[in-house]
Amino acid sequence: MKLFLILLLLLPLPSLATDIEVRALFSGAALFVIDGENELLKKGQVSSSGVELVEASPREAVVRIEGKTRTLQLSDRISSTYETPENVQVLITMAPNRQYITAGSINGRPVRYLVDTGANVVAINSNAARMLGLRVEDGIRVNTSTASEDVQATMVMIDEMVVGEITRNNVQAVIIDGENPKEILLGMSFLQHVDISENAGLMVLTSKL
């Protein structure tokens, strides 16, 4: 009997899924129902079940669960055992300024993207790149053109880019000297890996197989 009990203790315990539902969104905070319990998390806080709120706005929340980053909107409900389907879609609503802006991450750090199908590559200003830990020393100096001028830039490779639930590795990008562009431009070096459709102020990005 003692030997039997010892063997039971040595057996791995089954992992339990964490169910999460978004109930309310605020700037820097979000209200979740986690495993049936209401829990208000502020940016940077981690729940007792290991759900970390990375970023929050009235539109969406970025959470990290078991090392994976997810972007959730109001009433979204997920489980920590979620498996990414073969085709993943990201829905982006047009902003009042008629731009499409969405959230994601670069090398695990939360960011906002401005979708720009006219940009050949992802473009980041040098200040933002520095905050994201992207090193110009590892890149190649190039000349590039914006809508108004020719500028100096550095070509780099981003290890991991996440847009919504779509992840791509080794994405080409340019780091442009100075403070422009203000937003990170989600250019074709990423967008070539998705199908893009737009209708009545809604853009849909669908991952390609």
VENBELNOR-V434255 format. One record per helix or strand. SS is the DSSP state (helix for helix, strand for strand). FROM is the first residue (numbers start at 1). TO is the last residue. Records with the same first field share a line. If there is no record, write none. Layout:
BEGIN
SS->FROM-TO / FROM-TO
END
This chain:
BEGIN
helix->2-10 / 126-131 / 136-138 / 188-191
strand->19-26 / 29-34 / 37-42 / 46-46 / 52-56 / 60-65 / 68-73 / 77-79 / 89-94 / 100-106 / 109-115 / 122-125 / 140-145 / 150-163 / 166-176 / 184-186 / 194-199 / 202-207
END
